[in-house]
Amino acid sequence: MTGHHESRLCDLYGRWLSSQGLPAMSADELLFEPYVSKPQAKWLGRFCRVWNCFVDGNRRQQ
């Protein structure tokens, strides 16, 4: 993953966590916490898919 894209995704995730009042933890772990609402879980699932696309794309480029 390029540093620029990784930084932007991290910034987006941090702002979203703050706006939702959620703790700073890995999205794939937070997804399964019992206090996460269905809409939050949906957002987290989408975020994880985007993150994984960048990670997979970076592995292919190496």
C-alpha positions as CSV (number, residue, x, y, z in Angstrom):
1,M,0.0,0.0,0.0
2,T,1.4,3.4,-0.8
3,G,1.9,5.6,2.1
4,H,-0.4,8.3,0.7
5,H,-3.4,5.9,0.4
6,E,-2.7,4.2,3.7
7,S,-2.5,7.6,5.4
8,R,-5.8,8.8,3.8
9,L,-7.6,5.6,4.8
10,C,-6.2,5.8,8.4
11,D,-7.4,9.5,8.6
12,L,-10.8,8.6,7.3
13,Y,-11.1,5.7,9.7
14,G,-10.0,7.8,12.7
15,R,-12.5,10.6,11.9
16,W,-15.3,8.1,11.5
17,L,-14.4,6.4,14.8
18,S,-14.5,9.8,16.5
19,S,-17.9,10.7,14.9
20,Q,-19.3,7.4,16.0
21,G,-17.9,7.5,19.6
22,L,-16.1,4.2,19.0
23,P,-12.7,3.2,20.5
24,A,-9.6,3.2,18.3
25,M,-9.1,-0.4,17.4
26,S,-8.7,-2.5,14.3
27,A,-11.8,-2.3,12.1
28,D,-11.9,-6.1,11.6
29,E,-11.9,-6.6,15.4
30,L,-14.3,-3.8,16.1
31,L,-16.7,-5.3,13.6
32,F,-17.6,-8.1,16.0
33,E,-17.9,-6.0,19.2
34,P,-21.5,-6.3,20.7
35,Y,-21.9,-2.6,21.1
36,V,-21.5,-1.9,17.3
37,S,-24.8,-1.1,15.6
38,K,-25.9,-2.7,12.4
39,P,-25.2,0.5,10.3
40,Q,-21.8,0.8,12.0
41,A,-21.0,-2.9,11.2
42,K,-22.0,-2.3,7.6
43,W,-19.6,0.7,7.3
44,L,-16.8,-1.3,9.0
45,G,-17.3,-4.2,6.6
46,R,-17.1,-1.9,3.6
47,F,-14.0,-0.2,5.0
48,C,-12.3,-3.6,5.6
49,R,-13.0,-4.6,2.0
50,V,-11.5,-1.3,0.7
51,W,-8.5,-1.7,3.0
52,N,-8.0,-5.3,1.8
53,C,-8.1,-4.3,-1.8
54,F,-5.2,-1.8,-1.2
55,V,-3.2,-4.4,0.7
56,D,-3.8,-7.1,-1.9
57,G,-2.9,-4.6,-4.7
58,N,0.3,-3.7,-2.9
59,R,1.3,-7.3,-2.5
60,R,0.9,-7.9,-6.3
61,Q,3.1,-4.9,-7.1
62,Q,6.0,-6.2,-4.9
